[in-house]
Amino acid sequence: MAKDTQAYLIPEVLASLNDPRYLSDRIHPNQAGHRIISNRIAQMLNPLLKQATLLPN
């Protein structure tokens, strides 16, 4: 799907988040779980953002 939509795939972004410490219920991440997800996303996207160039106005 990522290839078809030209989206950047972040593999394993939800890995190990089924630990009750990171869930507000049996499915949804709590604040700690969201922090882990956002850190993983930032880690993968920051190098891409540093390479990005702004389009002229």
PDB file of N, CA, C, O and CB in Angstrom:
ATOM      1  N   MET A   1       0.821  -1.183   0.000  1.00  0.00           N
ATOM      2  CA  MET A   1       0.000   0.000   0.000  1.00  0.00           C
ATOM      3  C   MET A   1       0.872   1.256   0.000  1.00  0.00           C
ATOM      4  O   MET A   1       0.560   2.226  -0.691  1.00  0.00           O
ATOM      5  CB  MET A   1      -0.938  -0.007   1.203  1.00  0.00           C
ATOM      6  N   ALA A   2       1.951   1.245   0.762  1.00  0.00           N
ATOM      7  CA  ALA A   2       2.831   2.423   0.803  1.00  0.00           C
ATOM      8  C   ALA A   2       3.384   2.717  -0.589  1.00  0.00           C
ATOM      9  O   ALA A   2       3.465   3.874  -1.001  1.00  0.00           O
ATOM     10  CB  ALA A   2       3.994   2.207   1.808  1.00  0.00           C
ATOM     11  N   LYS A   3       3.761   1.670  -1.303  1.00  0.00           N
ATOM     12  CA  LYS A   3       4.292   1.862  -2.653  1.00  0.00           C
ATOM     13  C   LYS A   3       3.218   2.434  -3.578  1.00  0.00           C
ATOM     14  O   LYS A   3       3.490   3.344  -4.360  1.00  0.00           O
ATOM     15  CB  LYS A   3       4.829   0.530  -3.216  1.00  0.00           C
ATOM     16  N   ASP A   4       2.006   1.902  -3.489  1.00  0.00           N
ATOM     17  CA  ASP A   4       0.913   2.367  -4.346  1.00  0.00           C
ATOM     18  C   ASP A   4       0.534   3.818  -4.075  1.00  0.00           C
ATOM     19  O   ASP A   4       0.134   4.540  -4.988  1.00  0.00           O
ATOM     20  CB  ASP A   4      -0.302   1.484  -4.157  1.00  0.00           C
ATOM     21  N   THR A   5       0.660   4.237  -2.836  1.00  0.00           N
ATOM     22  CA  THR A   5       0.264   5.605  -2.468  1.00  0.00           C
ATOM     23  C   THR A   5       1.459   6.548  -2.364  1.00  0.00           C
ATOM     24  O   THR A   5       1.295   7.727  -2.054  1.00  0.00           O
ATOM     25  CB  THR A   5      -0.488   5.592  -1.145  1.00  0.00           C
ATOM     26  N   GLN A   6       2.652   6.035  -2.620  1.00  0.00           N
ATOM     27  CA  GLN A   6       3.896   6.794  -2.519  1.00  0.00           C
ATOM     28  C   GLN A   6       4.110   7.362  -1.111  1.00  0.00           C
ATOM     29  O   GLN A   6       4.671   8.445  -0.939  1.00  0.00           O
ATOM     30  CB  GLN A   6       3.897   7.925  -3.541  1.00  0.00           C
ATOM     31  N   ALA A   7       3.655   6.614  -0.127  1.00  0.00           N
ATOM     32  CA  ALA A   7       3.853   7.000   1.275  1.00  0.00           C
ATOM     33  C   ALA A   7       5.161   6.399   1.777  1.00  0.00           C
ATOM     34  O   ALA A   7       5.601   5.368   1.270  1.00  0.00           O
ATOM     35  CB  ALA A   7       2.654   6.533   2.164  1.00  0.00           C
ATOM     36  N   TYR A   8       5.775   7.025   2.752  1.00  0.00           N
ATOM     37  CA  TYR A   8       7.007   6.511   3.338  1.00  0.00           C
ATOM     38  C   TYR A   8       6.627   5.462   4.378  1.00  0.00           C
ATOM     39  O   TYR A   8       5.872   5.747   5.307  1.00  0.00           O
ATOM     40  CB  TYR A   8       7.865   7.664   3.975  1.00  0.00           C
ATOM     41  N   LEU A   9       7.144   4.265   4.222  1.00  0.00           N
ATOM     42  CA  LEU A   9       6.838   3.160   5.127  1.00  0.00           C
ATOM     43  C   LEU A   9       7.830   3.145   6.281  1.00  0.00           C
ATOM     44  O   LEU A   9       9.042   3.201   6.069  1.00  0.00           O
ATOM     45  CB  LEU A   9       6.862   1.812   4.375  1.00  0.00           C
ATOM     46  N   ILE A  10       7.323   3.070   7.477  1.00  0.00           N
ATOM     47  CA  ILE A  10       8.168   2.948   8.655  1.00  0.00           C
ATOM     48  C   ILE A  10       7.911   1.562   9.233  1.00  0.00           C
ATOM     49  O   ILE A  10       6.960   1.365   9.990  1.00  0.00           O
ATOM     50  CB  ILE A  10       7.875   4.090   9.713  1.00  0.00           C
ATOM     51  N   PRO A  11       8.757   0.606   8.876  1.00  0.00           N
ATOM     52  CA  PRO A  11       8.543  -0.771   9.321  1.00  0.00           C
ATOM     53  C   PRO A  11       8.610  -0.884  10.845  1.00  0.00           C
ATOM     54  O   PRO A  11       9.374  -0.183  11.509  1.00  0.00           O
ATOM     55  CB  PRO A  11       9.578  -1.701   8.682  1.00  0.00           C
ATOM     56  N   GLU A  12       7.806  -1.765  11.360  1.00  0.00           N
ATOM     57  CA  GLU A  12       7.846  -2.092  12.792  1.00  0.00           C
ATOM     58  C   GLU A  12       7.553  -0.913  13.708  1.00  0.00           C
ATOM     59  O   GLU A  12       7.979  -0.917  14.863  1.00  0.00           O
ATOM     60  CB  GLU A  12       9.186  -2.648  13.137  1.00  0.00           C
ATOM     61  N   VAL A  13       6.840   0.088  13.226  1.00  0.00           N
ATOM     62  CA  VAL A  13       6.565   1.264  14.061  1.00  0.00           C
ATOM     63  C   VAL A  13       5.734   0.891  15.300  1.00  0.00           C
ATOM     64  O   VAL A  13       5.799   1.575  16.321  1.00  0.00           O
ATOM     65  CB  VAL A  13       5.826   2.340  13.235  1.00  0.00           C
ATOM     66  N   LEU A  14       4.970  -0.177  15.208  1.00  0.00           N
ATOM     67  CA  LEU A  14       4.145  -0.597  16.339  1.00  0.00           C
ATOM     68  C   LEU A  14       4.715  -1.811  17.078  1.00  0.00           C
ATOM     69  O   LEU A  14       4.057  -2.359  17.962  1.00  0.00           O
ATOM     70  CB  LEU A  14       2.749  -0.910  15.860  1.00  0.00           C
ATOM     71  N   ALA A  15       5.928  -2.232  16.725  1.00  0.00           N
ATOM     72  CA  ALA A  15       6.533  -3.415  17.342  1.00  0.00           C
ATOM     73  C   ALA A  15       6.629  -3.263  18.855  1.00  0.00           C
ATOM     74  O   ALA A  15       7.007  -2.208  19.364  1.00  0.00           O
ATOM     75  CB  ALA A  15       7.922  -3.670  16.754  1.00  0.00           C
ATOM     76  N   SER A  16       6.286  -4.314  19.550  1.00  0.00           N
ATOM     77  CA  SER A  16       6.391  -4.412  21.015  1.00  0.00           C
ATOM     78  C   SER A  16       5.469  -3.471  21.770  1.00  0.00           C
ATOM     79  O   SER A  16       5.636  -3.290  22.976  1.00  0.00           O
ATOM     80  CB  SER A  16       7.795  -4.143  21.433  1.00  0.00           C
ATOM     81  N   LEU A  17       4.511  -2.876  21.102  1.00  0.00           N
ATOM     82  CA  LEU A  17       3.595  -1.974  21.811  1.00  0.00           C
ATOM     83  C   LEU A  17       2.374  -2.699  22.366  1.00  0.00           C
ATOM     84  O   LEU A  17       1.429  -2.057  22.826  1.00  0.00           O
ATOM     85  CB  LEU A  17       3.144  -0.861  20.883  1.00  0.00           C
ATOM     86  N   ASN A  18       2.384  -4.016  22.329  1.00  0.00           N
ATOM     87  CA  ASN A  18       1.272  -4.757  22.936  1.00  0.00           C
ATOM     88  C   ASN A  18       1.505  -5.005  24.420  1.00  0.00           C
ATOM     89  O   ASN A  18       0.741  -5.729  25.058  1.00  0.00           O
ATOM     90  CB  ASN A  18       1.066  -6.088  22.217  1.00  0.00           C
ATOM     91  N   ASP A  19       2.542  -4.416  24.963  1.00  0.00           N
ATOM     92  CA  ASP A  19       2.839  -4.478  26.389  1.00  0.00           C
ATOM     93  C   ASP A  19       1.833  -3.598  27.131  1.00  0.00           C
ATOM     94  O   ASP A  19       1.639  -2.446  26.741  1.00  0.00           O
ATOM     95  CB  ASP A  19       4.310  -4.025  26.682  1.00  0.00           C
ATOM     96  N   PRO A  20       1.193  -4.094  28.176  1.00  0.00           N
ATOM     97  CA  PRO A  20       0.198  -3.307  28.915  1.00  0.00           C
ATOM     98  C   PRO A  20       0.714  -1.962  29.427  1.00  0.00           C
ATOM     99  O   PRO A  20      -0.077  -1.046  29.652  1.00  0.00           O
ATOM    100  CB  PRO A  20      -0.302  -4.106  30.074  1.00  0.00           C
ATOM    101  N   ARG A  21       2.029  -1.831  29.615  1.00  0.00           N
ATOM    102  CA  ARG A  21       2.583  -0.546  30.067  1.00  0.00           C
ATOM    103  C   ARG A  21       2.364   0.560  29.041  1.00  0.00           C
ATOM    104  O   ARG A  21       2.395   1.741  29.384  1.00  0.00           O
ATOM    105  CB  ARG A  21       4.074  -0.688  30.358  1.00  0.00           C
ATOM    106  N   TYR A  22       2.142   0.177  27.772  1.00  0.00           N
ATOM    107  CA  TYR A  22       2.029   1.152  26.693  1.00  0.00           C
ATOM    108  C   TYR A  22       0.615   1.257  26.123  1.00  0.00           C
ATOM    109  O   TYR A  22       0.407   1.913  25.102  1.00  0.00           O
ATOM    110  CB  TYR A  22       2.986   0.797  25.594  1.00  0.00           C
ATOM    111  N   LEU A  23      -0.350   0.620  26.771  1.00  0.00           N
ATOM    112  CA  LEU A  23      -1.715   0.597  26.261  1.00  0.00           C
ATOM    113  C   LEU A  23      -2.692   1.207  27.251  1.00  0.00           C
ATOM    114  O   LEU A  23      -2.582   1.004  28.461  1.00  0.00           O
ATOM    115  CB  LEU A  23      -2.131  -0.824  25.934  1.00  0.00           C
ATOM    116  N   SER A  24      -3.654   1.960  26.718  1.00  0.00           N
ATOM    117  CA  SER A  24      -4.711   2.506  27.573  1.00  0.00           C
ATOM    118  C   SER A  24      -5.859   1.509  27.707  1.00  0.00           C
ATOM    119  O   SER A  24      -6.619   1.550  28.674  1.00  0.00           O
ATOM    120  CB  SER A  24      -5.229   3.844  27.008  1.00  0.00           C
ATOM    121  N   ASP A  25      -5.975   0.626  26.738  1.00  0.00           N
ATOM    122  CA  ASP A  25      -6.915  -0.490  26.780  1.00  0.00           C
ATOM    123  C   ASP A  25      -6.216  -1.641  26.068  1.00  0.00           C
ATOM    124  O   ASP A  25      -4.988  -1.636  25.981  1.00  0.00           O
ATOM    125  CB  ASP A  25      -8.318  -0.128  26.105  1.00  0.00           C
ATOM    126  N   ARG A  26      -6.926  -2.595  25.572  1.00  0.00           N
ATOM    127  CA  ARG A  26      -6.278  -3.744  24.936  1.00  0.00           C
ATOM    128  C   ARG A  26      -5.745  -3.433  23.533  1.00  0.00           C
ATOM    129  O   ARG A  26      -5.034  -4.254  22.952  1.00  0.00           O
ATOM    130  CB  ARG A  26      -7.253  -4.897  24.859  1.00  0.00           C
ATOM    131  N   ILE A  27      -6.077  -2.271  22.985  1.00  0.00           N
ATOM    132  CA  ILE A  27      -5.702  -1.957  21.606  1.00  0.00           C
ATOM    133  C   ILE A  27      -4.955  -0.632  21.481  1.00  0.00           C
ATOM    134  O   ILE A  27      -3.947  -0.558  20.777  1.00  0.00           O
ATOM    135  CB  ILE A  27      -6.935  -1.922  20.738  1.00  0.00           C
ATOM    136  N   HIS A  28      -5.428   0.398  22.143  1.00  0.00           N
ATOM    137  CA  HIS A  28      -4.953   1.768  21.908  1.00  0.00           C
ATOM    138  C   HIS A  28      -3.777   2.143  22.802  1.00  0.00           C
ATOM    139  O   HIS A  28      -3.777   1.850  23.998  1.00  0.00           O
ATOM    140  CB  HIS A  28      -6.085   2.751  22.125  1.00  0.00           C
ATOM    141  N   PRO A  29      -2.761   2.801  22.206  1.00  0.00           N
ATOM    142  CA  PRO A  29      -1.612   3.212  23.010  1.00  0.00           C
ATOM    143  C   PRO A  29      -1.971   4.331  23.988  1.00  0.00           C
ATOM    144  O   PRO A  29      -2.819   5.180  23.711  1.00  0.00           O
ATOM    145  CB  PRO A  29      -0.475   3.663  22.102  1.00  0.00           C
ATOM    146  N   ASN A  30      -1.307   4.303  25.124  1.00  0.00           N
ATOM    147  CA  ASN A  30      -1.445   5.385  26.097  1.00  0.00           C
ATOM    148  C   ASN A  30      -0.378   6.436  25.797  1.00  0.00           C
ATOM    149  O   ASN A  30       0.251   6.394  24.739  1.00  0.00           O
ATOM    150  CB  ASN A  30      -1.315   4.851  27.571  1.00  0.00           C
ATOM    151  N   GLN A  31      -0.172   7.366  26.708  1.00  0.00           N
ATOM    152  CA  GLN A  31       0.792   8.442  26.474  1.00  0.00           C
ATOM    153  C   GLN A  31       2.201   7.895  26.237  1.00  0.00           C
ATOM    154  O   GLN A  31       2.913   8.373  25.354  1.00  0.00           O
ATOM    155  CB  GLN A  31       0.801   9.408  27.660  1.00  0.00           C
ATOM    156  N   ALA A  32       2.598   6.904  27.016  1.00  0.00           N
ATOM    157  CA  ALA A  32       3.927   6.310  26.831  1.00  0.00           C
ATOM    158  C   ALA A  32       4.024   5.608  25.478  1.00  0.00           C
ATOM    159  O   ALA A  32       5.058   5.682  24.815  1.00  0.00           O
ATOM    160  CB  ALA A  32       4.238   5.316  27.968  1.00  0.00           C
ATOM    161  N   GLY A  33       2.962   4.933  25.069  1.00  0.00           N
ATOM    162  CA  GLY A  33       2.951   4.278  23.770  1.00  0.00           C
ATOM    163  C   GLY A  33       3.025   5.273  22.631  1.00  0.00           C
ATOM    164  O   GLY A  33       3.746   5.052  21.658  1.00  0.00           O
ATOM    165  N   HIS A  34       2.288   6.366  22.740  1.00  0.00           N
ATOM    166  CA  HIS A  34       2.346   7.410  21.712  1.00  0.00           C
ATOM    167  C   HIS A  34       3.735   8.039  21.647  1.00  0.00           C
ATOM    168  O   HIS A  34       4.211   8.388  20.567  1.00  0.00           O
ATOM    169  CB  HIS A  34       1.291   8.493  21.987  1.00  0.00           C
ATOM    170  N   ARG A  35       4.372   8.181  22.782  1.00  0.00           N
ATOM    171  CA  ARG A  35       5.730   8.746  22.806  1.00  0.00           C
ATOM    172  C   ARG A  35       6.685   7.824  22.039  1.00  0.00           C
ATOM    173  O   ARG A  35       7.519   8.302  21.270  1.00  0.00           O
ATOM    174  CB  ARG A  35       6.224   8.945  24.277  1.00  0.00           C
ATOM    175  N   ILE A  36       6.569   6.526  22.242  1.00  0.00           N
ATOM    176  CA  ILE A  36       7.418   5.568  21.529  1.00  0.00           C
ATOM    177  C   ILE A  36       7.165   5.655  20.026  1.00  0.00           C
ATOM    178  O   ILE A  36       8.106   5.699  19.233  1.00  0.00           O
ATOM    179  CB  ILE A  36       7.162   4.127  22.035  1.00  0.00           C
ATOM    180  N   ILE A  37       5.892   5.679  19.639  1.00  0.00           N
ATOM    181  CA  ILE A  37       5.542   5.764  18.214  1.00  0.00           C
ATOM    182  C   ILE A  37       6.106   7.049  17.607  1.00  0.00           C
ATOM    183  O   ILE A  37       6.721   7.009  16.542  1.00  0.00           O
ATOM    184  CB  ILE A  37       4.001   5.709  18.023  1.00  0.00           C
ATOM    185  N   SER A  38       5.905   8.172  18.266  1.00  0.00           N
ATOM    186  CA  SER A  38       6.368   9.444  17.705  1.00  0.00           C
ATOM    187  C   SER A  38       7.891   9.490  17.624  1.00  0.00           C
ATOM    188  O   SER A  38       8.434  10.056  16.675  1.00  0.00           O
ATOM    189  CB  SER A  38       5.852  10.618  18.548  1.00  0.00           C
ATOM    190  N   ASN A  39       8.588   8.910  18.595  1.00  0.00           N
ATOM    191  CA  ASN A  39      10.050   8.872  18.539  1.00  0.00           C
ATOM    192  C   ASN A  39      10.531   8.009  17.372  1.00  0.00           C
ATOM    193  O   ASN A  39      11.501   8.358  16.699  1.00  0.00           O
ATOM    194  CB  ASN A  39      10.622   8.339  19.862  1.00  0.00           C
ATOM    195  N   ARG A  40       9.866   6.902  17.137  1.00  0.00           N
ATOM    196  CA  ARG A  40      10.242   6.040  16.013  1.00  0.00           C
ATOM    197  C   ARG A  40      10.000   6.748  14.681  1.00  0.00           C
ATOM    198  O   ARG A  40      10.824   6.663  13.770  1.00  0.00           O
ATOM    199  CB  ARG A  40       9.454   4.718  16.061  1.00  0.00           C
ATOM    200  N   ILE A  41       8.893   7.432  14.572  1.00  0.00           N
ATOM    201  CA  ILE A  41       8.591   8.164  13.343  1.00  0.00           C
ATOM    202  C   ILE A  41       9.611   9.281  13.135  1.00  0.00           C
ATOM    203  O   ILE A  41      10.138   9.444  12.034  1.00  0.00           O
ATOM    204  CB  ILE A  41       7.158   8.743  13.389  1.00  0.00           C
ATOM    205  N   ALA A  42       9.887  10.043  14.178  1.00  0.00           N
ATOM    206  CA  ALA A  42      10.851  11.141  14.070  1.00  0.00           C
ATOM    207  C   ALA A  42      12.228  10.619  13.683  1.00  0.00           C
ATOM    208  O   ALA A  42      12.915  11.227  12.862  1.00  0.00           O
ATOM    209  CB  ALA A  42      10.935  11.916  15.392  1.00  0.00           C
ATOM    210  N   GLN A  43      12.628   9.515  14.259  1.00  0.00           N
ATOM    211  CA  GLN A  43      13.941   8.938  13.962  1.00  0.00           C
ATOM    212  C   GLN A  43      14.058   8.594  12.479  1.00  0.00           C
ATOM    213  O   GLN A  43      15.124   8.768  11.889  1.00  0.00           O
ATOM    214  CB  GLN A  43      14.184   7.683  14.819  1.00  0.00           C
ATOM    215  N   MET A  44      12.986   8.112  11.877  1.00  0.00           N
ATOM    216  CA  MET A  44      13.025   7.731  10.464  1.00  0.00           C
ATOM    217  C   MET A  44      12.846   8.929   9.533  1.00  0.00           C
ATOM    218  O   MET A  44      13.424   8.953   8.446  1.00  0.00           O
ATOM    219  CB  MET A  44      11.951   6.697  10.178  1.00  0.00           C
ATOM    220  N   LEU A  45      12.059   9.918   9.938  1.00  0.00           N
ATOM    221  CA  LEU A  45      11.760  11.030   9.047  1.00  0.00           C
ATOM    222  C   LEU A  45      12.755  12.191   9.140  1.00  0.00           C
ATOM    223  O   LEU A  45      12.929  12.920   8.163  1.00  0.00           O
ATOM    224  CB  LEU A  45      10.388  11.534   9.337  1.00  0.00           C
ATOM    225  N   ASN A  46      13.396  12.377  10.265  1.00  0.00           N
ATOM    226  CA  ASN A  46      14.330  13.499  10.411  1.00  0.00           C
ATOM    227  C   ASN A  46      15.417  13.512   9.347  1.00  0.00           C
ATOM    228  O   ASN A  46      15.690  14.580   8.799  1.00  0.00           O
ATOM    229  CB  ASN A  46      14.970  13.458  11.772  1.00  0.00           C
ATOM    230  N   PRO A  47      16.056  12.388   9.019  1.00  0.00           N
ATOM    231  CA  PRO A  47      17.051  12.426   7.942  1.00  0.00           C
ATOM    232  C   PRO A  47      16.452  12.862   6.600  1.00  0.00           C
ATOM    233  O   PRO A  47      17.104  13.564   5.828  1.00  0.00           O
ATOM    234  CB  PRO A  47      17.697  11.059   7.791  1.00  0.00           C
ATOM    235  N   LEU A  48      15.236  12.454   6.329  1.00  0.00           N
ATOM    236  CA  LEU A  48      14.583  12.855   5.084  1.00  0.00           C
ATOM    237  C   LEU A  48      14.284  14.351   5.089  1.00  0.00           C
ATOM    238  O   LEU A  48      14.447  15.020   4.069  1.00  0.00           O
ATOM    239  CB  LEU A  48      13.287  12.056   4.873  1.00  0.00           C
ATOM    240  N   LEU A  49      13.852  14.873   6.221  1.00  0.00           N
ATOM    241  CA  LEU A  49      13.541  16.291   6.318  1.00  0.00           C
ATOM    242  C   LEU A  49      14.794  17.146   6.164  1.00  0.00           C
ATOM    243  O   LEU A  49      14.736  18.239   5.602  1.00  0.00           O
ATOM    244  CB  LEU A  49      12.862  16.592   7.646  1.00  0.00           C
ATOM    245  N   LYS A  50      15.916  16.658   6.656  1.00  0.00           N
ATOM    246  CA  LYS A  50      17.170  17.403   6.516  1.00  0.00           C
ATOM    247  C   LYS A  50      17.609  17.489   5.058  1.00  0.00           C
ATOM    248  O   LYS A  50      18.284  18.440   4.666  1.00  0.00           O
ATOM    249  CB  LYS A  50      18.270  16.751   7.353  1.00  0.00           C
ATOM    250  N   GLN A  51      17.227  16.496   4.254  1.00  0.00           N
ATOM    251  CA  GLN A  51      17.579  16.477   2.837  1.00  0.00           C
ATOM    252  C   GLN A  51      16.584  17.241   1.979  1.00  0.00           C
ATOM    253  O   GLN A  51      16.876  17.564   0.828  1.00  0.00           O
ATOM    254  CB  GLN A  51      17.675  15.055   2.350  1.00  0.00           C
ATOM    255  N   ALA A  52      15.435  17.527   2.519  1.00  0.00           N
ATOM    256  CA  ALA A  52      14.361  18.145   1.736  1.00  0.00           C
ATOM    257  C   ALA A  52      14.719  19.583   1.378  1.00  0.00           C
ATOM    258  O   ALA A  52      15.430  20.271   2.110  1.00  0.00           O
ATOM    259  CB  ALA A  52      13.030  18.105   2.515  1.00  0.00           C
ATOM    260  N   THR A  53      14.211  20.007   0.249  1.00  0.00           N
ATOM    261  CA  THR A  53      14.375  21.391  -0.166  1.00  0.00           C
ATOM    262  C   THR A  53      13.004  22.014  -0.313  1.00  0.00           C
ATOM    263  O   THR A  53      12.042  21.349  -0.697  1.00  0.00           O
ATOM    264  CB  THR A  53      15.177  21.495  -1.487  1.00  0.00           C
ATOM    265  N   LEU A  54      12.926  23.281  -0.009  1.00  0.00           N
ATOM    266  CA  LEU A  54      11.663  23.995  -0.131  1.00  0.00           C
ATOM    267  C   LEU A  54      11.429  24.381  -1.593  1.00  0.00           C
ATOM    268  O   LEU A  54      12.350  24.801  -2.294  1.00  0.00           O
ATOM    269  CB  LEU A  54      11.653  25.252   0.777  1.00  0.00           C
ATOM    270  N   LEU A  55      10.219  24.236  -2.024  1.00  0.00           N
ATOM    271  CA  LEU A  55       9.860  24.666  -3.363  1.00  0.00           C
ATOM    272  C   LEU A  55       9.742  26.181  -3.378  1.00  0.00           C
ATOM    273  O   LEU A  55       9.324  26.774  -2.383  1.00  0.00           O
ATOM    274  CB  LEU A  55       8.541  24.003  -3.828  1.00  0.00           C
ATOM    275  N   PRO A  56      10.101  26.818  -4.483  1.00  0.00           N
ATOM    276  CA  PRO A  56       9.948  28.285  -4.544  1.00  0.00           C
ATOM    277  C   PRO A  56       8.476  28.669  -4.473  1.00  0.00           C
ATOM    278  O   PRO A  56       7.607  27.923  -4.924  1.00  0.00           O
ATOM    279  CB  PRO A  56      10.583  28.852  -5.841  1.00  0.00           C
ATOM    280  N   ASN A  57       8.208  29.824  -3.910  1.00  0.00           N
ATOM    281  CA  ASN A  57       6.818  30.293  -3.787  1.00  0.00           C
ATOM    282  C   ASN A  57       6.208  30.588  -5.117  1.00  0.00           C
ATOM    283  O   ASN A  57       5.047  30.990  -5.187  1.00  0.00           O
ATOM    284  CB  ASN A  57       6.741  31.519  -2.926  1.00  0.00           C
TER     285      ASN A  57
END
